[in-house]
Amino acid sequence: MARDFAITTVKSQIELKKGKKSSVSYTVTNSTGNQLTARARISPLEGADESWFTIEGESERGFSENDTQQYSVSVNIPAEIKSGAYKFKLDVFSVENPDEIFSEGPVIEILISEAPVDDNNNDKPFPWWIIAVIVAVILIGGGIIWYVVSNKPKPEPEPVKIEIPCSIKGKTYEQAFELLNNKGIKYQVFTTEKTKKNIENTISARTVAPAAPYNLTITPRPVIRPITVFPVVVDTDPECKAKIDPDQIVKVYFGEKTSAPYVRLEKTFLELKAGMNKDLLKNLDTVHRSGE
């Protein structure tokens, strides 16, 4: 049976001296097929204590469908702890349904040893020749490093990251798309099935007077052109203030915050059903990507 959350880590064992610190990184993927809020917690095993561990950042996070996020766990072993092997694991569960939707992470073993003791009872004369060898190695090594560095091609500059504006929330689609276009952010549009149907069924009237034929002088009768009423932005993924690469796609959610699955609105729907100006959709990502 498929797990609700896929929890992986590159470490299965860490070695620590007493009174020292370390950290372990986890990758957590939402495999439930639904958008939800999940919480991570540390489960100490075999003599380990919960006070040794700290989840860096937020332990409770929102996950979209098939979303993957990184967790980092800080490990701080007190100096008075006995040497030996201790274990712990990271568990993740749904805040809305913790008894049904949860997964246990892989067990990591901590090997704790004594800190090294300095030996001050060495009566042998200091081997000064070692200093001469070290100096010679440093000089030769420094020359080699200088030669390699001076002839190494300069790396390409990293792309400047873009910050997602918080002012996008609560904005209409015209205002939201204009903000994203001005910042050069690529985006996709999502809403609930209920809101999508409301967009198709809810219309208001706008009167447009057609031009009169060139050979007639009569006043033309106005015609009614339907336009839809579109909801405002309720959230983005990643969230506002997050800094992203220029080619990263931002998901923009319209309508209402809900735990129900969102559906993606294609460009043809936005232009035809919602009557949007195609110039506003110039940064709309129209390529279907795996996992969406």
MOBELZI-V871189 format. One record per backbone hydrogen bond with DSSP energy under -1.0 kcal/mol. CO is the residue of the C=O (numbers start at 1). NH is the residue of the N-H. E is the energy in kcal/mol with one decimal. If there is no record, write none. Layout:
BEGIN
co=CO nh=NH e=E
co=CO nh=NH e=E
END
This chain:
BEGIN
co=4 nh=31 e=-2.4
co=6 nh=29 e=-2.0
co=8 nh=27 e=-2.6
co=12 nh=109 e=-2.2
co=14 nh=111 e=-2.8
co=16 nh=113 e=-2.2
co=17 nh=20 e=-1.8
co=20 nh=77 e=-2.1
co=22 nh=75 e=-3.4
co=24 nh=73 e=-3.1
co=26 nh=71 e=-2.5
co=27 nh=8 e=-2.2
co=28 nh=69 e=-2.6
co=29 nh=6 e=-2.2
co=36 nh=63 e=-3.5
co=37 nh=95 e=-2.8
co=38 nh=61 e=-2.8
co=39 nh=93 e=-2.2
co=41 nh=91 e=-2.6
co=43 nh=89 e=-1.4
co=45 nh=48 e=-1.5
co=45 nh=87 e=-1.6
co=49 nh=52 e=-1.8
co=50 nh=53 e=-1.6
co=52 nh=76 e=-2.6
co=54 nh=74 e=-3.3
co=59 nh=40 e=-2.3
co=61 nh=38 e=-2.9
co=63 nh=36 e=-2.5
co=64 nh=67 e=-2.2
co=67 nh=30 e=-2.9
co=69 nh=28 e=-2.8
co=71 nh=26 e=-3.4
co=72 nh=56 e=-2.7
co=73 nh=24 e=-2.4
co=74 nh=54 e=-1.8
co=75 nh=22 e=-2.3
co=78 nh=81 e=-1.1
co=84 nh=112 e=-3.1
co=86 nh=110 e=-4.2
co=87 nh=45 e=-3.3
co=88 nh=108 e=-3.0
co=89 nh=43 e=-2.9
co=90 nh=105 e=-1.5
co=91 nh=41 e=-2.4
co=92 nh=103 e=-2.7
co=93 nh=39 e=-2.6
co=97 nh=101 e=-2.5
co=101 nh=94 e=-2.9
co=103 nh=92 e=-2.5
co=108 nh=88 e=-1.8
co=109 nh=14 e=-2.5
co=110 nh=86 e=-2.4
co=111 nh=16 e=-2.8
co=112 nh=84 e=-1.8
co=113 nh=18 e=-1.6
co=126 nh=128 e=-1.5
co=127 nh=130 e=-1.5
co=128 nh=132 e=-1.3
co=129 nh=133 e=-2.1
co=130 nh=134 e=-2.6
co=131 nh=135 e=-2.6
co=132 nh=136 e=-2.2
co=133 nh=137 e=-2.5
co=134 nh=138 e=-2.6
co=135 nh=139 e=-2.4
co=136 nh=140 e=-2.5
co=137 nh=141 e=-3.2
co=138 nh=142 e=-2.9
co=139 nh=143 e=-1.9
co=140 nh=144 e=-2.1
co=141 nh=145 e=-2.8
co=142 nh=146 e=-2.6
co=143 nh=147 e=-2.1
co=144 nh=148 e=-2.6
co=145 nh=149 e=-3.0
co=146 nh=150 e=-2.6
co=147 nh=151 e=-1.3
co=162 nh=244 e=-2.9
co=164 nh=241 e=-3.3
co=166 nh=169 e=-1.5
co=168 nh=171 e=-1.6
co=171 nh=233 e=-2.2
co=172 nh=176 e=-3.0
co=173 nh=177 e=-2.8
co=174 nh=178 e=-1.7
co=175 nh=179 e=-2.0
co=176 nh=180 e=-2.3
co=177 nh=181 e=-2.7
co=178 nh=182 e=-2.3
co=179 nh=183 e=-1.4
co=180 nh=185 e=-2.6
co=186 nh=250 e=-2.2
co=187 nh=285 e=-3.3
co=188 nh=252 e=-2.8
co=189 nh=265 e=-2.8
co=190 nh=254 e=-2.7
co=191 nh=263 e=-3.9
co=192 nh=196 e=-2.4
co=193 nh=197 e=-2.1
co=194 nh=198 e=-2.0
co=195 nh=199 e=-2.2
co=196 nh=200 e=-1.7
co=197 nh=201 e=-2.1
co=198 nh=202 e=-3.0
co=204 nh=227 e=-2.0
co=206 nh=225 e=-2.3
co=208 nh=223 e=-2.0
co=213 nh=216 e=-1.5
co=223 nh=208 e=-2.2
co=225 nh=206 e=-1.1
co=227 nh=204 e=-2.5
co=232 nh=255 e=-2.0
co=233 nh=170 e=-2.7
co=235 nh=253 e=-2.8
co=237 nh=251 e=-2.8
co=239 nh=242 e=-1.5
co=242 nh=164 e=-2.5
co=244 nh=162 e=-3.0
co=245 nh=248 e=-1.8
co=250 nh=188 e=-2.3
co=251 nh=237 e=-2.1
co=252 nh=190 e=-2.8
co=253 nh=234 e=-2.9
co=253 nh=235 e=-1.3
co=263 nh=191 e=-2.4
co=266 nh=270 e=-2.1
co=267 nh=271 e=-2.2
co=268 nh=272 e=-2.7
co=269 nh=273 e=-1.4
co=269 nh=274 e=-1.8
co=270 nh=276 e=-2.5
co=277 nh=280 e=-1.5
co=281 nh=284 e=-1.3
co=283 nh=187 e=-1.8
co=289 nh=292 e=-1.5
END
